[in-house]
Amino acid sequence: MSGTFRFSFGPWNIHTGADPFGPSVRADVPFGQKLASYKKMGFDGVQFHDDDAVPGLNELSPAQQVKTAQKLKATLDQHGLTAEFVAPRLWEDPRTIDGGYTSNSAVCRQYAIDRSLRAVDIARALGTTNIVLWLAREGTYIREAKDSVWAVARIAEAVQAMLDHDPEIRVMIESKPNEPMDHTYIPTIGHAIGLGLLTTAPQRVGCLIESAHAILAGLDPSDEMGYALAHRKLWSVHLNDQNGLKFDQDKTFGAVDLRRALNQVRILDRHDFGNTGEWVGLDVKAMRTQQDGGALKHLANSRQIFLRLLEISRGLDDQQIAKLQQERDYEELEAYVIDAMIG
């Protein structure tokens, strides 16, 4: 079997080049102009944070939030685009500085749950049942700040609240071991899948795997994907690359390690990813010093690299690989793969 691939990215992937240590280096791109760029580059899906879809949502009533999202849905339809998912942004509001679901303040915990439920409503207005949870601040800088048993239970309760709010939505947990927190409570995909078992509807709790997040955990992204695929829980991916155990770099897919990228493409393709509607999401950012004129190249390049690696993977001789595996001639197998990659 083989996969079916369609591509998405989020409006935050077209950004100004700002970082914590200096000014922006590119002009801001209006949202409508971002949407217009999707189809030109071969992308059909849009990833959203809740406030990407509904700016200033904290100042709007739930009804106003849904109405704004419905207007955006009409705009997406005009561009021939589909909303892949909505993610509540639970790391920038002052009430989430100590975590959202795991905050030591009951008032702040309630805010995080309420905002998550609004994100569910926004998602449905946009025509998607996919909710992504990046548990950015659900962790600590020091172990004594929170009780980890209590914290995991609070995260599970928040997921349960979303599942109860809408019986059709699916929650996709995007794990990351660190940053912005020193340590997070759900650092890997195994943790994410286990968390779903603490709810009454684990069949509606899956995961989104980001390449860089797996690398930051010291793991191979294709192995993380394989683990999730074995559980039938890999419902989306964020492909990018990462130059070592540094900050989350969101580099162009395959830019650091092409062989590592090949194995991600190969595991997805060989296990039918996309055949039941999953998207290949890219979470990549242009290099900070890139000038305005080339500020979309990282997206187009990532998609092209994926498709070229897919071509290489499908060109490998499965019988030859099986023979070398059976003979345990892994040196020859490695040479075979590398030779295919360098042509």
Secondary structure, 3 states (H helix, E strand, C coil): CCCCCCEEECHHHCCCCCECCECCCCCCCCHHHHHHHHHHCCCCEEEEEHHHHCCCHHHCCHHHHHHHHHHHHHHHHHHCCEEEEEECCCCCCHHHCCCCCCCCCHHHHHHHHHHHHHHHHHHHHHCCCEEEEECCCCEECCHHHCCHHHHHHHHHHHHHHHHHHCCCCEEEEECCCCCCCCEECCCCHHHHHHHHCCCCCHHHEEEEEEHHHHHHCCCCHHHHHHHHHHCCCEEEEEECECCCCCCCCCECCCCCCHHHHHHHHHHHHHCCCCCCCCEEEECCCCCCCCCHHHCCHHHHHHHHHHHHHHHHHHHCCHHHHHHHHHHCCHHHHHHHHHHHHHC
